[in-house]
Amino acid sequence: MTPLSTASFAPARTTGLRSLFAAALLTAAGWAQALELKPFTAEALAAAQQAGQPVAVHFHAEWCPTCKLQEKSLQQLKTESGLDMTVLVADYDKEKELKKAMRVRSQSTLVVFRGTQEKARLGGDTAADKIRAALKAAL
C-alpha cells in the first residue's frame, strides 16, 4: 500500500475553502442589499439625497392603523435582497415643516426619492407588493 501525501488533498481543500469563501461573500452581499428602517432626521435625509442614494420617507402616526399595517409590510420587505435603501420614519404629528415641504396631507404617506428627485408616492397603501414597487422606482 502506498502512503498518501497531504499534497493530494490540497486541491480539494482549496476548492472547499473557495466555495466556503464565495458563500460567505454572497451572504454578506445579501445583508448589505437590505431595506433599512431608521427614525427620520433631516441630516440623514440630506446626506442620502446629496449622495444621490435612494431613500424614502414614511409619514407614520402611532395612532394610525394604516400606518401600522404599512410598518408590518416594511418589516417583511427588510428580508428581501435587492432593496438596498433606507426608509426614514417621520412622526406625522411632529414633522410639520417636513410635511409642508413635501406636500404631505395625510399620515400613511410614503415618499420615495433617488437623490432629490421624487420617484414615487403612496398614500394609504398597505400591500407589500405595492410598497415594494414604489421603493424599486428609486433603484
N, C-alpha and C positions, 0 to 999 in steps of 0.2 A: 504494500500500500504506500502511495506517495504522500508525503506530508503536504498539507495545504499551506499556501503562502497567504499572508494577510493582504498582499497586493492584489490577489484575485478577487477580494471583496471590495476593494476601493471603488470601482466604478458603480457598483450597486449602492454603496453607502453615499457616494457623491450625488447620484441621481436621487436617492431618497431625501437627502438634505436639500437639494434644489427644489424638489417637489414641495417639501415642507415650507421652505422659504417662500416659494411662489404662493402657496395657500395663505400664508401669514400676510403677505403683501395684499392679496386680493381682499382678505378680511379687513385689513386696516383701511384699504381704499373704500370699502363699503361703509365703514364707520365714518370716514371723512366725508362721504357723499350723503349726508343725512340732513333732514329738516331739523332746525334748532329753534326752540321756542324760548324767548327771553322777555323780561319786562321791558317796556318801552323806555328809552332815554333818547333825548334829542341828539346826544353825542353819538350813540350807536347808529341812529338813522343817518346822520350826516356823514359818518365815516363810511358806511356801506354805499351811500349814494355817490360820494366823492370818488370811491374806488371803482364805481361802475358795476357794483355787485347786485345780484338780485336780492331784494328784501321786500317784506310785506309788513303792513301794519294792520293788526286785528283790533278793532274797537270793541272792547269787551266790558260788560257790566255784570257785577256779581249777582244782581237780582234778575238777570235776563235768562230765561230758559233756552232761548235760541242760541245765545252765546255759549251756554254750557254744552249744547249739542255740537256746536262748531268746535269747541275746545276738545271734545271727545274725538271728533274726526281728525283734528290736527294731531292729537296724540297717536292715533292709529297710523297716520302718514309718516310719523317720525321713524318708523321701522323700515320704510321703503328706501331703497337706494335710488339715486338719480335726482333727488330733490335737494340739491346742495344749495340751501339758502336759509336765511334767518327770518322768522316771523316775530316781530316785536309786538307784544300785547300791551295796548294802551287802555288805560282806565277811561271809559266813555264819560263818566261823571266828572272826572278831574281834568282831563286834557282839552279844555275848552278852546284854547288858541289853536291847537293842532287840528281839532275838528273843523274850525273855521277855515284854516289854511288848506285843508284837504276837501272842503265842501262835503263833510260828512254830517248827515242829518239824523241818523239813527244808529243805535247800538247794533251789534252783529254785522258790522260792515268790515270787509277785508279789502284793503287797497294794496295792489301788487306793483312793484317798481323794478325796473332794471336801471340802475343808476338813478337819475332824477326823472326818468320818463315813466309815466304810469302805463302799465301794460294790461291790467285787468282790475275789475272792481266787482265785488259780490255784496249783495245786501240780503241777509237772512237765509242764504243757502246753507244747509247743514250736511248735505250728502258729500261724502269723502271724494267721490269721483268729480264732482263739480269744483270742489276746493282744490283738488289735485290739478285739474285742468287750468284753473286760474293761476296757480303757483307756477306751473310749467310755462305759462305765457312769458315769464320773465327769464327763463333759462335759455 
